[in-house]
Amino acid sequence: MGLFATYQKLPLGVHYAAGRLMALIMKAIRYRTAVVSDNLQGCFPEKPRKELRAIRRRFYKNLGRVYAEALWLGGCRGNKKKFFDKKLFRTEGTEELYRAFDKGSVMVLDCHCGNWELTGAFLQGIADAPKSNFTEQDVAVVYRYLHNQKWDKRMALIRCALQREDFQGYIESKHIMRYVINHKTQKKIYVFPNDQYPYGVSRGMMEVEFFGRKTLSMDGGLRLAAKFGMSVFYLNKRREADGTYTVRLSKICDDASVAGPIEFLLQEYYRRVEADIRETPSNYLWSHKRWK
């Protein structure tokens, strides 16, 4: 077992301590401070600077916890009980998801709130619940390939730590269209992280309003949902005051092929993301250059 793998297996409390240290280091070296400050000022022009600085401090603390929990999750590989015994999250809206999956494939639009690196673990918990009507093999999560091949493989092991060794649902974004076509006769739950600025290789993008500002968004997930008649859900992961998460699924439409224009559905997704961010501003990934 390598040093990194050994570190991952340390108790969660040790990882949280390291996460707090990381947050202090990020603040000290001013990690993307200009980007974070510009984003916060642009989204909350009505807030005084003192409040924006407080949100920024809490953001770095949250980011340290994101890394800490992700590394610890990697140490739970092959041991789902270790993760679930911590009771890090509770879910809302899962029964509606189960009902939608009874009828056909589902498109879940994810966002970078809370801890997005735990999405696979949260979904595993939803799939393993007593009332669930799907398994992890029915789930396909889209990701963007990291240019560093070593870290790309490492992050795959972390994000899919609770899945079976033969899990085939971790799909690089450029392969998702082929995957959907190849599995069009099967019911699937597709998970798209949809709130980042479009990748340079993105073929589909659309202008939306987000915090009163015009910006481009990827629209590939919704176009697939419309093409194949999927229901669409929004997934939010809110970190609560006690450090746990509320993982909430809320339906946007029953059938994207007849629900109206893609523009309307995409804007509704961003409306919900914005509402959740306004409720807990430090919960979002402000270090990403969302508005260009």
N, C-alpha and C positions, 0 to 999 in steps of 0.2 A: 504494500500500500504506500503510495507516494505521500509526500509531506502535505500537499494540498488536500488530498482525500482524507488524510488524518485530521487536518484542521476542520474540515467540513463536519466531521463526526463529533466535534466538541459540543457541549450543551448549548442550547439556544441563548441562555444568559450570557455566555462568553461571547457569542456572536453579536449580541446587542451591545455589549461593552465596546467591542471593536467597531461597531457601527457608529456609536457615539463619538469615538475617536476619529473615525473617518469624516464625520460631519464637521468636526472642529478643524480638521486639516483642509477640507474643501473650502470652508469659510476663510481660513488663514491664507490659502493660496489664491483666493478669489476665483474659484472654479466657475467659469461662465457667469460670473456675477453681472457683467454688463447685459448679457442676454436675459437673465432672470429679472433684473431690474427693469429693463425695457418692456418685457412682456407684462410684468405686473403693473407698471405705470400705464401702459396702453389699455389694459383690461379694466383697471380700477382707477381712472383719472380722478374720481371723486374722493378717494381715500388720502388722508394726509401721509406725508413721507414716513413719519414714525410708525404708522400702522403697516405700511408697505414693507418697511425694514423688519418688522416683527414677523410678517408673513414669510419673508425671505429666510429668516433664521429658522422658522419652523419647517420650511421647505427642505433645507439642508438636513435637518434632523430626520425628516421623513425619508429623504433619499438614503441616509445612512442606514436606516432600518430596512429599506428595500434591499440593499446589498446584503445586509446581515441575514435577513430571512431567506434570501435566495441561496446564499452559500450554505446555510443550515439545511435547506430543502434538499440540496444535492447530497448531503450526508444521510438523508432518509431513504436513499435508493435501496429498493428491495425490502423496505420496512415501512409500509403505509401506516401501521399502528403508531409508530413513533411520531409521525406528523399529526395524525388525527387526535391522538391523546392530548395534545396541547390545546385543542379546542380554540383555534385561532380565528374561526369564522362561523357565522351563521348565515343562512340563506333566506331570501324572500323571492317569491315569484316562480319557484321551481315547478309547482303543480301546473301552472299555465304553460310552462315549457314542455312538460310531459304530455299535456293535451295536444299541443301543437305538433309534437313529434309523432303522435298517434296518426296524424293525418298526412305527414310527409316530411321532407327535409326542412331544416331550420337554418336561417342565417343569423348569427349572433355578432353584433357589432360591439367590439370591446373598446376600451379607452385607457389612457395612461393616468388613471386615478388610483390611489391606494398603492397596492403592490401588484403591478402587472406581471412580474416574474412568477407570481404564484397562481396565475390563471389556470395552468394545467392541474395544479393541486386542488384548486377550488372545484374545477369541473369533475375531477376524479371523485370528490366527495359527493357531488350532485349525482353522478352516475352510480355510485355505490349505495345511495340512499334506498331504504326499503321499498318506497313507492316508485322508484325509477323504472322506466321502460326502455332504457338504452344502456349500453356499456361503453367503455372507453374506446372500443374498436369502431364505434359509430361516430366518433368525434374526429374532426380534422381542424387543426389549428394552424393558421397561416403565419409565417415569420419571414423576416428579411435576413438574408445571408450576411454574416459578418465577414469582412474582407480578411481578417486574421483567421486562418483555417483552424489553428489550435483553439482559439477562443470560441469559434463557431461550434466546434464539436463539444467543448466543455459546457457551453450554455445549453446545448441540446440535452446533455446528460442532466443538467440541473433542472431545466424546465420540464423534462419528462421523467423526473426521478420516481414518481409514484405509478407510472404506467408500466405495463408488461414489457419485457425485453423485445417482444416482436411487434410493439406498437408501430403502426404505419401512418399515423395521423398527424405527423409534424411535417408540414408541407411548405417548401420555399415558395415565395410569392409568384415567381415566374412559372411555376409548375402547376398552379392551382387550377387553371382552366382545364388542362388536360386531365387532372385528377377528377374534377367534377364531371366531365364528360364520361370518363371511364366508369364512374360510379353513379351515373344518372338513374339507374334502375334500383338503386339502394337508398334507403333513408339515411341521411347523414345530418350531423350538426356541425356547421362550418363556423369557425370563430375568426373574425377579421379584426385586428387592431386598426382602427380607422381614423384616428384623430391626428396623426402626424402629417407633416407637409409631404406631398407626394414624392415618392422615390424618383430618382433621375430616370429610371427605366420604366416608370409607370406609363401605361398606354392610355389609361382613362383617368381624367380628372375633371373637376367641376368647381366653379366658384360658389362659395357659400359665405354667409355672414356669421361670424363667430365673435362674440363680445362687441358687436357693433362695428366690426372691421371686416372688410372683404379679404378673403384668402382662398387659396386653392385647396381642394380635398380630393383624395382618391375616391373613386366611385365604383371600383371593380366589384366589390362585394355585393352592392345593391344591384348592379347590372346582372350578376349571376343569379341573384335571388329572383329578379324579374323574369329572366330568361327561363328559369326552371320552376317558377311558381312556388317559391319558398315563403314561409312566414318569416318575419324579421323581428328580432329582439335586440334590446339595448342592455348591455352588461356594465354595471358600475360596482366598484369595490371601495367602499368607504371605510376609512380607518376611524374607529370610534375612540373615545377618550381613554378607554382602558387598554388600548393597543390592539384590540381585536378588529376584525373586519365584518361589515355587513355586505354580503355579496347579493346584489339585487338584480333580478331579471325583469324587464318590463317590455311588453309587446308593443311594437310600432305598427305592425299590420299583420293580417292573416295570410295574405297572398300578394306578394309584391308585383305580380304580373297584372293585377287588376286594381291595385290600391291607389293608383294615380301616378303622376310624373316622378321620375327618379329624383328630380330636384327637390320635390316636396318631402320625400322620405329622408333624403340626406340632410335637409335643413332641420327636420324634426329630430333627427339623431343629434345634431349639434346643439339644438335647443336644450335637449336633456343633459348633454355633457356640460353645457354652460351652467345650467341650474344647479347641478351637483357641485361644480367648482365654486360657485358663489356661496354655497352652503358651507364648504370647508376648503378655502382657497389654497392652503398649504399642502393639500392632498394631491396636487397635480404636478406633472413633469414640466416645470417652468424653464428648465435649461435647454429645451428643444426650441430651435428657431421655427416657430409655427407660422409666423406672419412674415412673408417676404415680398 
